[in-house]
Amino acid sequence: ALTIGIVGLPNVGKSTLFNALTRNQVLAANYPFATIEPNIGVVNLPDARLDRLAELFHSERIVPATVSFVDIAGIVRGASEGEGLGNQFLANIREADAIAQVVRGFSDDDVVHVEGGVNPRNDLETIGAELMLADLQTIEKALPRYEKEVKGKRLDPAVLEAAVAAKDALDRGVLLSAAGVDLAPIKELGLLTAKPFIFVFNVDEAVLTDAARKAELEALVAPAHAVFLDAKIESELIDLDPEDAKELLESTGQDESGLDQLARIGFDTLGLQTYLTAGPKEARAWTIGKGWKAPQAAGVIHTDFEKGFIKAEVISFEDLVSLGSVVEARAHGKARLEGKDYVMQDGDVVEFRHS
Ligand code: GDP
């Protein structure tokens, strides 16, 4: 499964957030390097459409899509040089498909800031610089091997060209995601700044409703997505029943929890979408990539569905809900029979026909 690695300076609230994400109680301590082992937390992707489908079909249960987060722990200045357990962590980030960087925006004199003061812009620069240095090292290590193998005609020169272009960009201080270099030939290097990023600002409650401050912070990371949350509130929310949680959220001026936002934006950043199936047994979301065609999507349910694919009967969620049943949707011409070249759309409600 695709995973999102959580990174950030020490003491920015990563463990607190991760606890909330997993509803587990891993160590959240007020000192650097408290988080040592990477942990995986799997969270449900919120999807109100599933509740609606479960009502229509009297489904026994709901199975949402999930998003996996890896708690990778702190990066400090000098991490790329092996300080503060750096290299070990960088190796773990390399395996993540996207990165959620937690940035401290909350003020609390009791919680030490490792760089002396709460300064999101500075923190973003510190982490960005460490990740770029780590990528430079990775490339510099690979270059001699690439040169030798291209010389010996054992390697496609495009690999070497991509590595040189990426190194140039990093030398100029440009993140690889913004460098316009085709990195496909050097995918194996797992370059960190080439990954999609989400920025999670862990802020004081007052900031959650401060549109001007949020716009300022958002501008620091654009065009990447920014999520604003208060990790302390998030960890309170998970212990409340839905009614009370809703009340607490509303009292902080939000209509969706930070974790739900993070799951949604994370899912999207990974380039994923869902299609839906529904019946008396379950209403379920299935995870596919954007642009996938019907047979590949069917293969997520069962490989036999892909091999023996005949047709997909597709109804859009909106049509199904407004017409009230599959029978009505068919009667109104809203149930389409799609073939093997059909490109799946988010929220398609599907039944596959297969041999
Ligand atoms: P990590 O080192 O990034 O994993 O940070 P932790 O999650 O361990 O948090 C460090 C300290 O900051 C802990 O004492 C947390 O309780 C506290 N903390 C985390 N998030 C918040 C927040 O949103 N507001 C306040 N006031 N304290 C927080």
Residues whose N, C-alpha, C, O or C-beta is under 5 A from the ligand:
A	BS01	GDP	L9 P10 N11 V12 G13 K14 S15 T16 L17 A28 A29 N30 Y31 F106 S107 D108 V111 N202 V203 D230 A231 K232
